[in-house]
Amino acid sequence: MKDVVFIKILFITSDYMKPEDGANIYTDLAKALKDAGHDIKVVVAEEKKKTNATKLNKENGVPVLRVKTGNLYEVGLVEKALTFLTLSKELKKGIKKYFNNEKFDLILFQSPPLTMCNVVKWAMKKYQAKSYLMMKDIFPENGVDIGLYSKKNPIYWFFRLKEKNLYKISSKIGCMSEGNIKYLLDHNKYLTKDKLELFPNTVKVTNKKITKTERNKIRKKYHINEDDIVAIYGGNFGRPQGLDFIVDIINEYKNNKKVKFLLVGKGTEKQRIFKAIKDKGYQNVLTYDYIPREEYEKLTAACDIGLIFLDRRFTIPNYPSKTLSYFECSLPIMASIDKNTDYSKLLEKEKCGFWVENGDIINFRKCFDKMLKSEKLRKEMGDNGHKFLVNNWNVESSVKILERYMGEDNGNV
């Protein structure tokens, strides 16, 4: 690349953490784009349960417009659907009020939600800008896979139409893995290969390792012995994760006094899973609804193994973003997933973890026992994962991909 193109970016998203709540892949990307000299403004679909009005503020130096919308997460299908239907209208209203006279070169956005397509198409026309879709979930096909609805259901066809429109209006589509790219091309014949490229999840890589003293201190706070081997699952407790299997795993190790399972997060399936664990009276599991972000990161770093779950019925190649936080803390990964994701290839190639098909308790035990018996193996796998993160999933690589794309039409590649 020659001279970097200065980009004016409108980033439209439904998942942008407030500074006091920590950071995620989207806040990291926005900050990295700003630090690289680009002019970025963020528009966030902010659930009404989290705000009482639309507000524009600077967050970590980035102008962020939080537009009050309906609720999207941890709500029923009817409420979620109503929010989807009104989302674009609310976002357009907010953009016109606060950014009406601005100029933008690029409309950056992610999917889900699919209904972003309406506001993105409108913004592209208004600002005469290109768009870049960061593809994070292949919806509505994932809902069919896990039995939320069938392909005969009008809900499926409504969102399938939205999905097609989303791909068509996107100037470029960035996918999390090569498996994602192949799936989209195979199932959407109107798409061409040159429209898609690899755009993995990335983070601002920081050193999450803690000292032995810090490790013992935080373990003591959470009633974990110094020599316990702790496997953590932190994140979404939803149907896509296929978390019934975690109850089977805990039951399998209920008499092992050296292994503990730590579950932290939220989601539609959390209460059911936590209740099942509580009803069985397991003594080797700790459950938490919420832990402040900074504290959670230290707790993760004080664990030994990171757990990943995906429903075995998936035909779409999901790529778990939770991997990033585990790699940051140099944790080896034990994954219970489906056979269609190419995530398994990463674990095998980089030697950073094991995987089995979700529900296969026999092979899970074989792999997990290897980890439990060898601290050396856990360290080697954890170090391999961290090295891969630094070399491949650093947020600066995402900035370079966007710069390269915007520079193509200007002869700067």
C-alpha positions as CSV (number, residue, x, y, z in Angstrom):
1,M,0.0,0.0,0.0
2,K,1.2,3.5,-0.8
3,D,-0.3,6.6,0.9
4,V,-3.2,5.7,3.3
5,V,-6.6,7.1,2.3
6,F,-8.1,9.4,4.9
7,I,-11.6,7.9,5.5
8,K,-14.7,9.6,6.9
9,I,-16.7,6.7,8.4
10,L,-20.3,6.3,9.7
11,F,-20.3,3.2,11.8
12,I,-23.9,1.9,12.4
13,T,-24.1,-0.8,15.1
14,S,-26.4,-2.4,17.7
15,D,-23.5,-3.6,19.9
16,Y,-21.2,-0.8,21.2
17,M,-20.2,-0.9,24.9
18,K,-20.1,2.2,27.0
19,P,-16.6,3.1,28.4
20,E,-17.7,2.3,31.9
21,D,-18.7,-1.2,30.8
22,G,-15.5,-2.1,29.1
23,A,-14.7,-2.8,25.5
24,N,-15.6,-5.2,22.7
25,I,-14.5,-5.8,19.1
26,Y,-16.5,-2.8,17.8
27,T,-15.3,-0.2,20.4
28,D,-11.7,-1.5,19.8
29,L,-12.2,-1.1,16.0
30,A,-13.7,2.4,16.2
31,K,-10.8,3.6,18.5
32,A,-8.2,2.0,16.3
33,L,-9.7,3.8,13.2
34,K,-9.6,7.1,15.1
35,D,-6.1,6.6,16.2
36,A,-5.0,5.8,12.6
37,G,-6.2,9.3,11.7
38,H,-9.7,8.5,10.2
39,D,-12.8,10.5,11.0
40,I,-15.3,8.1,12.5
41,K,-18.7,8.7,14.0
42,V,-20.7,5.9,15.6
43,V,-24.5,5.4,15.6
44,V,-25.7,2.9,18.1
45,A,-29.1,1.3,18.4
46,E,-29.5,1.6,22.1
47,E,-32.2,-0.5,23.8
48,K,-34.9,1.6,25.6
49,K,-34.2,-0.5,28.8
50,K,-30.7,1.1,28.8
51,T,-31.6,4.7,28.0
52,N,-34.4,7.2,28.3
53,A,-33.4,9.4,25.3
54,T,-31.3,9.7,22.2
55,K,-27.9,11.3,23.1
56,L,-24.7,12.3,21.4
57,N,-21.5,12.1,23.4
58,K,-17.8,11.5,23.0
59,E,-16.6,8.1,24.2
60,N,-12.9,7.6,24.3
61,G,-12.6,10.5,21.9
62,V,-15.1,9.0,19.4
63,P,-18.4,10.8,18.7
64,V,-21.1,8.2,19.6
65,L,-24.8,8.8,18.9
66,R,-26.9,6.4,21.0
67,V,-30.4,6.2,19.4
68,K,-33.2,5.0,21.7
69,T,-34.8,2.0,20.1
70,G,-36.9,-1.0,21.2
71,N,-35.3,-3.9,23.0
72,L,-33.3,-6.5,21.0
73,Y,-31.6,-8.8,23.5
74,E,-33.0,-11.2,26.1
75,V,-36.6,-10.5,25.0
76,G,-39.3,-12.7,23.4
77,L,-39.6,-13.2,19.6
78,V,-42.5,-10.8,19.3
79,E,-40.8,-7.9,21.0
80,K,-37.6,-8.6,19.1
81,A,-39.5,-8.6,15.8
82,L,-41.2,-5.3,16.6
83,T,-37.9,-3.7,17.4
84,F,-36.5,-5.1,14.1
85,L,-39.3,-3.5,12.2
86,T,-38.9,0.0,13.7
87,L,-35.1,0.0,14.0
88,S,-34.3,1.7,10.7
89,K,-36.9,4.4,11.2
90,E,-35.4,5.4,14.6
91,L,-31.8,5.3,13.3
92,K,-32.6,7.4,10.3
93,K,-34.3,10.0,12.5
94,G,-31.3,10.2,14.8
95,I,-28.8,10.4,11.9
96,K,-30.7,13.2,10.2
97,K,-30.9,15.2,13.4
98,Y,-27.3,15.0,14.4
99,F,-25.3,14.2,11.2
100,N,-27.5,15.6,8.5
101,N,-24.8,17.9,7.0
102,E,-21.8,15.6,7.5
103,K,-20.0,13.9,4.6
104,F,-19.0,10.2,4.8
105,D,-17.0,8.0,2.4
106,L,-17.9,4.7,4.0
107,I,-20.9,3.2,5.9
108,L,-19.6,0.5,8.2
109,F,-22.0,-1.9,9.8
110,Q,-22.4,-5.5,11.0
111,S,-25.0,-8.2,10.8
112,P,-27.1,-9.1,12.7
113,P,-29.6,-7.4,12.8
114,L,-30.6,-7.8,9.2
115,T,-33.0,-4.8,9.3
116,M,-29.9,-2.6,9.2
117,C,-30.1,-2.9,5.4
118,N,-32.8,-0.3,5.2
119,V,-30.9,2.4,7.0
120,V,-27.6,1.5,5.4
121,K,-29.1,1.7,1.9
122,W,-30.6,5.1,2.8
123,A,-27.3,6.3,4.2
124,M,-25.3,5.2,1.2
125,K,-27.7,7.2,-1.1
126,K,-27.7,10.2,1.2
127,Y,-24.0,10.5,1.6
128,Q,-23.0,8.9,-1.8
129,A,-20.9,6.5,0.2
130,K,-19.7,2.8,-0.2
131,S,-20.6,0.3,2.5
132,Y,-18.8,-2.5,4.3
133,L,-20.7,-5.3,6.0
134,M,-18.9,-7.1,8.8
135,M,-20.6,-10.5,8.7
136,K,-21.0,-11.9,12.2
137,D,-23.9,-14.2,11.9
138,I,-25.7,-16.0,9.0
139,F,-29.3,-15.4,9.8
140,P,-32.1,-16.6,9.4
141,E,-30.5,-20.0,8.5
142,N,-29.1,-20.4,12.0
143,G,-32.6,-20.3,13.4
144,V,-33.7,-23.1,11.1
145,D,-30.7,-25.2,12.2
146,I,-31.6,-25.0,15.9
147,G,-35.3,-25.5,15.4
148,L,-36.6,-22.0,16.1
149,Y,-38.7,-22.1,12.9
150,S,-38.9,-24.0,9.7
151,K,-38.2,-22.8,6.1
152,K,-41.9,-22.9,5.6
153,N,-42.5,-20.3,8.2
154,P,-43.3,-16.7,7.0
155,I,-40.8,-15.4,9.5
156,Y,-38.0,-17.3,7.7
157,W,-39.0,-16.0,4.3
158,F,-39.3,-12.4,5.6
159,F,-35.8,-12.4,7.1
160,R,-34.4,-14.4,4.1
161,L,-35.5,-11.6,1.9
162,K,-33.9,-9.1,4.2
163,E,-30.7,-11.1,4.1
164,K,-30.6,-11.1,0.3
165,N,-31.2,-7.3,0.3
166,L,-28.4,-6.9,2.8
167,Y,-25.9,-8.7,0.7
168,K,-27.0,-6.9,-2.5
169,I,-26.7,-3.4,-1.1
170,S,-23.3,-4.1,0.6
171,S,-20.4,-2.8,-1.5
172,K,-18.1,-5.3,0.3
173,I,-18.7,-8.1,2.7
174,G,-16.1,-9.1,5.3
175,C,-16.4,-12.6,6.7
176,M,-15.0,-14.1,9.9
177,S,-13.5,-17.2,8.2
178,E,-12.9,-18.9,4.9
179,G,-15.8,-21.3,5.8
180,N,-18.1,-18.3,6.0
181,I,-17.0,-17.1,2.6
182,K,-17.6,-20.5,1.0
183,Y,-21.0,-20.9,2.7
184,L,-22.3,-17.5,1.4
185,L,-21.1,-18.2,-2.1
186,D,-22.6,-21.7,-2.1
187,H,-26.0,-20.5,-0.8
188,N,-26.3,-17.1,-2.6
189,K,-25.5,-17.7,-6.3
190,Y,-25.9,-14.0,-7.1
191,L,-22.8,-13.2,-5.0
192,T,-19.4,-13.0,-6.6
193,K,-16.1,-14.0,-5.0
194,D,-14.6,-10.5,-5.4
195,K,-17.3,-9.0,-3.2
196,L,-16.3,-11.1,-0.2
197,E,-13.1,-11.1,1.7
198,L,-11.7,-12.4,5.0
199,F,-12.4,-10.0,7.9
200,P,-11.9,-11.9,11.2
201,N,-12.9,-10.7,14.6
202,T,-10.1,-8.6,16.1
203,V,-9.3,-6.9,19.4
204,K,-6.8,-4.4,20.8
205,V,-4.3,-6.9,22.1
206,T,-3.2,-6.2,25.7
207,N,-1.3,-8.3,28.2
208,K,-4.0,-10.0,30.3
209,K,-1.5,-12.2,32.2
210,I,-1.5,-11.8,36.0
211,T,1.1,-12.6,38.7
212,K,0.8,-15.6,40.9
213,T,0.0,-13.4,43.8
214,E,-2.9,-11.8,41.8
215,R,-4.1,-15.2,40.7
216,N,-4.3,-16.6,44.2
217,K,-5.9,-13.4,45.5
218,I,-8.8,-13.5,42.9
219,R,-9.2,-17.3,43.3
220,K,-9.6,-16.8,47.1
221,K,-12.2,-14.2,46.5
222,Y,-14.3,-16.6,44.3
223,H,-13.8,-19.6,46.6
224,I,-11.4,-21.4,44.3
225,N,-8.4,-23.3,45.7
226,E,-4.9,-22.5,44.5
227,D,-4.4,-25.9,42.9
228,D,-7.9,-26.3,41.4
229,I,-8.0,-26.7,37.6
230,V,-10.7,-24.3,36.5
231,A,-12.6,-24.4,33.2
232,I,-14.5,-21.2,32.5
233,Y,-17.4,-20.5,30.2
234,G,-18.2,-16.8,30.0
235,G,-20.6,-15.2,27.6
236,N,-24.0,-15.8,26.0
237,F,-26.3,-18.5,27.4
238,G,-28.5,-18.8,24.3
239,R,-29.9,-21.6,22.2
240,P,-27.2,-21.4,19.6
241,Q,-24.6,-22.5,22.2
242,G,-26.3,-25.9,22.8
243,L,-25.5,-25.6,26.6
244,D,-27.5,-28.6,27.8
245,F,-24.2,-30.5,27.2
246,I,-22.5,-28.5,29.9
247,V,-24.7,-30.1,32.5
248,D,-23.7,-33.5,31.2
249,I,-20.0,-32.5,31.4
250,I,-20.3,-31.2,35.0
251,N,-22.1,-34.4,35.9
252,E,-19.3,-36.5,34.4
253,Y,-16.7,-34.7,36.7
254,K,-18.9,-34.3,39.8
255,N,-16.6,-36.6,41.8
256,N,-13.3,-35.0,40.6
257,K,-12.3,-32.7,43.5
258,K,-9.5,-31.0,41.5
259,V,-11.6,-29.6,38.6
260,K,-14.1,-26.8,38.9
261,F,-16.4,-25.2,36.3
262,L,-17.0,-21.5,36.4
263,L,-20.1,-20.2,34.4
264,V,-20.6,-16.4,33.9
265,G,-22.9,-14.6,31.6
266,K,-26.4,-13.9,30.4
267,G,-28.9,-15.1,27.9
268,T,-32.3,-16.7,27.4
269,E,-31.1,-20.1,28.5
270,K,-29.1,-19.0,31.5
271,Q,-31.8,-19.4,34.2
272,R,-32.8,-22.9,32.9
273,I,-29.2,-24.1,32.9
274,F,-28.4,-22.6,36.3
275,K,-31.5,-24.1,37.8
276,A,-30.7,-27.6,36.4
277,I,-27.2,-27.3,38.0
278,K,-28.6,-26.1,41.3
279,D,-31.3,-28.8,41.4
280,K,-28.7,-31.5,41.0
281,G,-26.6,-30.1,43.9
282,Y,-23.2,-30.2,42.1
283,Q,-20.4,-29.0,44.3
284,N,-17.8,-28.5,41.5
285,V,-19.5,-25.6,39.7
286,L,-19.7,-21.8,40.4
287,T,-22.3,-19.7,38.6
288,Y,-22.4,-15.9,38.4
289,D,-25.0,-13.6,36.7
290,Y,-22.7,-10.7,36.3
291,I,-19.1,-9.7,37.1
292,P,-17.7,-6.2,36.3
293,R,-15.7,-6.3,33.1
294,E,-12.3,-5.6,34.6
295,E,-12.9,-8.1,37.3
296,Y,-14.1,-10.7,34.9
297,E,-10.9,-10.3,32.8
298,K,-8.8,-10.9,35.9
299,L,-10.9,-13.9,36.8
300,T,-10.6,-15.4,33.3
301,A,-6.8,-15.0,33.5
302,A,-6.9,-16.9,36.8
303,C,-8.5,-19.9,35.1
304,D,-6.9,-22.8,33.3
305,I,-9.1,-23.8,30.4
306,G,-11.6,-21.9,28.2
307,L,-14.8,-23.6,27.2
308,I,-16.6,-23.1,23.8
309,F,-20.0,-24.4,22.9
310,L,-22.0,-24.5,19.7
311,D,-25.2,-26.4,18.9
312,R,-24.3,-29.6,17.1
313,R,-27.2,-29.1,14.6
314,F,-25.6,-26.1,12.9
315,T,-25.0,-26.3,9.2
316,I,-23.6,-22.8,9.0
317,P,-19.9,-22.3,9.9
318,N,-20.1,-20.2,13.1
319,Y,-16.8,-18.7,14.5
320,P,-17.1,-18.1,18.3
321,S,-15.9,-14.6,19.2
322,K,-15.3,-15.7,22.8
323,T,-12.1,-17.2,21.5
324,L,-10.5,-13.7,21.6
325,S,-10.8,-13.3,25.3
326,Y,-9.5,-16.8,26.0
327,F,-6.5,-16.2,23.7
328,E,-5.8,-12.8,25.4
329,C,-5.5,-14.7,28.7
330,S,-3.4,-17.5,27.1
331,L,-6.0,-20.2,27.9
332,P,-6.2,-23.4,25.9
333,I,-9.6,-24.1,24.4
334,M,-11.9,-27.1,24.9
335,A,-14.6,-26.8,22.3
336,S,-17.9,-28.7,22.0
337,I,-19.1,-27.7,18.5
338,D,-20.8,-28.8,15.3
339,K,-19.0,-30.6,12.5
340,N,-19.7,-27.9,9.9
341,T,-17.7,-25.0,11.3
342,D,-14.1,-24.5,10.2
343,Y,-13.3,-23.3,13.7
344,S,-12.1,-26.8,14.4
345,K,-9.4,-26.4,11.8
346,L,-8.0,-23.4,13.7
347,L,-7.7,-25.4,16.9
348,E,-6.0,-28.3,15.1
349,K,-3.6,-26.2,12.9
350,E,-2.5,-23.8,15.6
351,K,-2.4,-26.5,18.4
352,C,-4.3,-24.2,20.7
353,G,-7.0,-26.6,21.9
354,F,-9.2,-29.6,21.4
355,W,-12.7,-30.0,19.9
356,V,-15.4,-32.6,19.9
357,E,-18.9,-32.7,18.5
358,N,-21.3,-31.2,21.0
359,G,-22.9,-34.1,22.9
360,D,-20.0,-36.5,22.5
361,I,-19.2,-37.1,26.2
362,I,-16.8,-40.0,25.5
363,N,-14.5,-38.0,23.3
364,F,-14.9,-34.9,25.4
365,R,-13.6,-36.8,28.4
366,K,-10.6,-38.2,26.4
367,C,-9.5,-34.7,25.3
368,F,-10.4,-32.9,28.5
369,D,-8.6,-35.5,30.6
370,K,-5.4,-34.8,28.6
371,M,-5.6,-31.2,29.6
372,L,-6.3,-31.9,33.2
373,K,-3.4,-34.2,33.5
374,S,-0.8,-32.0,31.9
375,E,0.0,-28.4,33.0
376,K,2.7,-28.3,30.3
377,L,0.1,-29.1,27.6
378,R,-2.2,-26.4,28.8
379,K,0.6,-23.9,28.8
380,E,1.8,-24.8,25.3
381,M,-1.7,-24.6,23.9
382,G,-2.5,-21.3,25.7
383,D,0.8,-19.8,24.4
384,N,0.0,-20.9,20.9
385,G,-3.4,-19.3,21.0
386,H,-2.0,-16.0,22.3
387,K,0.7,-16.0,19.7
388,F,-2.0,-16.5,17.0
389,L,-4.0,-13.7,18.4
390,V,-1.1,-11.2,18.3
391,N,-0.1,-12.2,14.7
392,N,-3.6,-12.5,13.2
393,W,-6.4,-11.0,15.2
394,N,-4.9,-7.7,16.3
395,V,-7.3,-4.8,15.6
396,E,-4.7,-3.0,13.5
397,S,-5.2,-5.7,10.9
398,S,-8.9,-4.8,10.6
399,V,-7.9,-1.1,10.1
400,K,-5.5,-2.1,7.3
401,I,-8.2,-4.2,5.5
402,L,-10.6,-1.2,5.5
403,E,-7.9,1.2,4.3
404,R,-6.9,-1.2,1.5
405,Y,-10.5,-1.5,0.4
406,M,-11.1,2.3,0.4
407,G,-7.7,2.8,-1.3
408,E,-8.5,0.5,-4.3
409,D,-10.5,3.1,-6.2
410,N,-7.8,5.7,-5.6
411,G,-4.8,3.8,-6.9
412,N,-3.2,3.5,-3.5
413,V,-2.9,-0.2,-3.3
